Amino acid sequence: MNQEVVYERSAEDAKQFARIMYVIHAITFFFSLGTLSILPLIANYIKRPATAGTIVYSHHTWMIRSFWWYLVWWIVIGLLWASIIGILVVWIVTPVVWLWMAYRIIRGFVDLNNNRPMPV
């Protein structure tokens, strides 16, 4: 087996792992509102260095950033909830944040399957 075949197989394995991470992020997002997403986040941090120089690296970065921005938005929602005016705003902001995260997961999965890197 030559080196090129081994490289192609390892690149495909990295893509398959990223696909699995998108699915796990989606499952934890939809069933726990992201509270269990810390588990795939750790896997993203561990696997990302091994994918440097590939499109998969951008997908790991996309998932990591999605998680942290989602967390920031929930902290903002929590702070807004503390005020009377904020309670009204939360009713609008919460679905927007939820849809934003769903979009990030779906777009990343679709772009990975189409061999496109994510914007960094």
C-alpha angles and dihedrals in degrees: 000000000000127000095254093059091048090050093050091050094048090048090052090048089053090050091049091051090050089051089053090049091053090051092048091047088051093049094047091044096050097041102036102021088246099305092119093044089096088082098060088038090062090049090050091054092048097047100038098081091055090058098052112144095024134095088249089068090062090050093053088049090048092053093046093050091045090056095048094046090047089053091049090052091051091051089052090048090050092052092047091050089065092070131062093234090045092058089063092046092049090061088061100036098048097064090044091054091046092051091046091055092045089051092051093051095045095044092048093050093048094046092048090053089050092050093244123141120232120246110263 
